[in-house]
Amino acid sequence: MRANTAITIFKFLIPGATIAGLIFTGFHSENFGTASTFTPYGWSAVLTAVATSGIVFSFNGFQSPVKLASEARHPSTSIPFAVIA
């Protein structure tokens, strides 16, 4: 239990310290311009990227149970349940 707590704290402190260090050493307020510079290609490009990444993420999520199918006792019933669940 103590090891898990220590690992969890470590996993939050190191990225947090990295983020804080990068902000303090390389923060440039001029990167935050007007709202029109946030999406130079429009919101359709943002939504296309979100949809595409969701498709890739779901495809990779379906692959995991299938790759581990050789370890299952009853793959004909376990794999459909794992993919759907």
C-alpha atoms as an extended CHARMM CRD file, in Angstrom:
* protein
*
        85  EXT
         1         1  MET       CA              0.0000000000        0.0000000000        0.0000000000  PROA      1               0.0000000000
         2         2  ARG       CA              2.8220000000        2.4080000000        0.8240000000  PROA      2               0.0000000000
         3         3  ALA       CA              4.6570000000        1.5470000000       -2.3850000000  PROA      3               0.0000000000
         4         4  ASN       CA              1.5610000000        2.3110000000       -4.4430000000  PROA      4               0.0000000000
         5         5  THR       CA              1.1720000000        5.6670000000       -2.6890000000  PROA      5               0.0000000000
         6         6  ALA       CA              4.8250000000        6.5190000000       -3.2910000000  PROA      6               0.0000000000
         7         7  ILE       CA              4.6070000000        5.5770000000       -6.9580000000  PROA      7               0.0000000000
         8         8  THR       CA              1.4240000000        7.6090000000       -7.3920000000  PROA      8               0.0000000000
         9         9  ILE       CA              3.0040000000       10.6740000000       -5.8080000000  PROA      9               0.0000000000
        10        10  PHE       CA              6.0890000000       10.2100000000       -7.9940000000  PROA      10              0.0000000000
        11        11  LYS       CA              3.9170000000        9.9460000000      -11.1120000000  PROA      11              0.0000000000
        12        12  PHE       CA              2.2360000000       13.2610000000      -10.2740000000  PROA      12              0.0000000000
        13        13  LEU       CA              5.2820000000       15.1670000000       -9.0390000000  PROA      13              0.0000000000
        14        14  ILE       CA              7.6320000000       14.5260000000      -11.9750000000  PROA      14              0.0000000000
        15        15  PRO       CA              5.2270000000       15.6150000000      -14.7490000000  PROA      15              0.0000000000
        16        16  GLY       CA              4.0320000000       18.4920000000      -12.5560000000  PROA      16              0.0000000000
        17        17  ALA       CA              7.5960000000       19.6740000000      -11.9900000000  PROA      17              0.0000000000
        18        18  THR       CA              8.2950000000       19.3520000000      -15.7070000000  PROA      18              0.0000000000
        19        19  ILE       CA              5.2230000000       21.4020000000      -16.6110000000  PROA      19              0.0000000000
        20        20  ALA       CA              6.0670000000       24.0640000000      -14.0140000000  PROA      20              0.0000000000
        21        21  GLY       CA              9.6800000000       24.2380000000      -15.2000000000  PROA      21              0.0000000000
        22        22  LEU       CA              8.6600000000       24.6200000000      -18.8210000000  PROA      22              0.0000000000
        23        23  ILE       CA              6.1270000000       27.3160000000      -17.9540000000  PROA      23              0.0000000000
        24        24  PHE       CA              8.5930000000       29.2930000000      -15.8520000000  PROA      24              0.0000000000
        25        25  THR       CA             11.4400000000       29.0700000000      -18.3720000000  PROA      25              0.0000000000
        26        26  GLY       CA              9.6380000000       29.3020000000      -21.6870000000  PROA      26              0.0000000000
        27        27  PHE       CA              6.2500000000       30.9750000000      -21.2560000000  PROA      27              0.0000000000
        28        28  HSD       CA              5.5400000000       33.5180000000      -23.9790000000  PROA      28              0.0000000000
        29        29  SER       CA              2.3200000000       35.4550000000      -23.5710000000  PROA      29              0.0000000000
        30        30  GLU       CA              2.4210000000       36.5600000000      -27.2080000000  PROA      30              0.0000000000
        31        31  ASN       CA              1.4610000000       32.9910000000      -28.1790000000  PROA      31              0.0000000000
        32        32  PHE       CA             -2.0060000000       33.7670000000      -26.8210000000  PROA      32              0.0000000000
        33        33  GLY       CA             -3.3670000000       36.0860000000      -29.4630000000  PROA      33              0.0000000000
        34        34  THR       CA             -6.8730000000       36.9080000000      -30.5490000000  PROA      34              0.0000000000
        35        35  ALA       CA             -9.4990000000       34.2020000000      -30.9290000000  PROA      35              0.0000000000
        36        36  SER       CA             -9.0640000000       34.0950000000      -34.7110000000  PROA      36              0.0000000000
        37        37  THR       CA             -5.4980000000       32.7740000000      -34.4440000000  PROA      37              0.0000000000
        38        38  PHE       CA             -6.5490000000       29.8010000000      -32.3370000000  PROA      38              0.0000000000
        39        39  THR       CA             -8.0430000000       27.9170000000      -35.2660000000  PROA      39              0.0000000000
        40        40  PRO       CA             -6.4000000000       29.1790000000      -38.4440000000  PROA      40              0.0000000000
        41        41  TYR       CA             -8.1120000000       26.4890000000      -40.5600000000  PROA      41              0.0000000000
        42        42  GLY       CA            -11.4940000000       26.7920000000      -38.8580000000  PROA      42              0.0000000000
        43        43  TRP       CA            -13.4050000000       24.5880000000      -36.4640000000  PROA      43              0.0000000000
        44        44  SER       CA            -14.0600000000       21.9650000000      -39.1270000000  PROA      44              0.0000000000
        45        45  ALA       CA            -10.3660000000       21.0040000000      -39.0310000000  PROA      45              0.0000000000
        46        46  VAL       CA            -10.4950000000       20.6590000000      -35.2460000000  PROA      46              0.0000000000
        47        47  LEU       CA            -13.6070000000       18.4860000000      -35.3480000000  PROA      47              0.0000000000
        48        48  THR       CA            -12.1500000000       16.3440000000      -38.1480000000  PROA      48              0.0000000000
        49        49  ALA       CA             -9.0450000000       15.7120000000      -36.0610000000  PROA      49              0.0000000000
        50        50  VAL       CA            -11.1480000000       14.7890000000      -33.0220000000  PROA      50              0.0000000000
        51        51  ALA       CA            -13.2870000000       12.3780000000      -35.0350000000  PROA      51              0.0000000000
        52        52  THR       CA            -10.2610000000       10.7760000000      -36.7010000000  PROA      52              0.0000000000
        53        53  SER       CA             -8.4330000000       10.2850000000      -33.4120000000  PROA      53              0.0000000000
        54        54  GLY       CA            -11.5910000000        8.7410000000      -31.9160000000  PROA      54              0.0000000000
        55        55  ILE       CA            -11.7490000000        6.2190000000      -34.7470000000  PROA      55              0.0000000000
        56        56  VAL       CA             -8.0810000000        5.2970000000      -34.2980000000  PROA      56              0.0000000000
        57        57  PHE       CA             -8.4910000000        5.0630000000      -30.5200000000  PROA      57              0.0000000000
        58        58  SER       CA            -11.5180000000        2.7850000000      -30.7930000000  PROA      58              0.0000000000
        59        59  PHE       CA             -9.7740000000        0.5660000000      -33.3540000000  PROA      59              0.0000000000
        60        60  ASN       CA             -6.8110000000        0.1180000000      -31.0310000000  PROA      60              0.0000000000
        61        61  GLY       CA             -9.1800000000       -0.5740000000      -28.1370000000  PROA      61              0.0000000000
        62        62  PHE       CA            -10.8450000000       -3.3970000000      -30.0610000000  PROA      62              0.0000000000
        63        63  GLN       CA             -7.4910000000       -4.9440000000      -30.9640000000  PROA      63              0.0000000000
        64        64  SER       CA             -6.3310000000       -5.5340000000      -27.3860000000  PROA      64              0.0000000000
        65        65  PRO       CA             -8.7730000000       -8.3340000000      -26.4690000000  PROA      65              0.0000000000
        66        66  VAL       CA             -8.2420000000      -10.0210000000      -29.8150000000  PROA      66              0.0000000000
        67        67  LYS       CA             -4.4490000000       -9.9950000000      -29.4270000000  PROA      67              0.0000000000
        68        68  LEU       CA             -4.7380000000      -11.6370000000      -26.0230000000  PROA      68              0.0000000000
        69        69  ALA       CA             -7.1750000000      -14.3020000000      -27.2620000000  PROA      69              0.0000000000
        70        70  SER       CA             -4.6320000000      -17.1000000000      -27.0720000000  PROA      70              0.0000000000
        71        71  GLU       CA             -4.6100000000      -16.7710000000      -23.2760000000  PROA      71              0.0000000000
        72        72  ALA       CA             -8.3640000000      -17.2560000000      -22.8630000000  PROA      72              0.0000000000
        73        73  ARG       CA             -9.8910000000      -20.5590000000      -21.7710000000  PROA      73              0.0000000000
        74        74  HSD       CA            -13.0210000000      -20.1710000000      -23.8980000000  PROA      74              0.0000000000
        75        75  PRO       CA            -12.1750000000      -17.6510000000      -26.6130000000  PROA      75              0.0000000000
        76        76  SER       CA            -15.4420000000      -18.1080000000      -28.5010000000  PROA      76              0.0000000000
        77        77  THR       CA            -17.3990000000      -16.6000000000      -25.6060000000  PROA      77              0.0000000000
        78        78  SER       CA            -14.7280000000      -14.4650000000      -23.9440000000  PROA      78              0.0000000000
        79        79  ILE       CA            -13.6210000000      -12.4210000000      -26.9500000000  PROA      79              0.0000000000
        80        80  PRO       CA            -17.0450000000      -11.0410000000      -27.9690000000  PROA      80              0.0000000000
        81        81  PHE       CA            -17.7560000000      -10.1530000000      -24.3520000000  PROA      81              0.0000000000
        82        82  ALA       CA            -14.3690000000       -8.4060000000      -23.9830000000  PROA      82              0.0000000000
        83        83  VAL       CA            -14.7560000000       -6.4430000000      -27.2040000000  PROA      83              0.0000000000
        84        84  ILE       CA            -18.2980000000       -5.2990000000      -26.4560000000  PROA      84              0.0000000000
        85        85  ALA       CA            -17.7040000000       -4.6120000000      -22.7640000000  PROA      85              0.0000000000
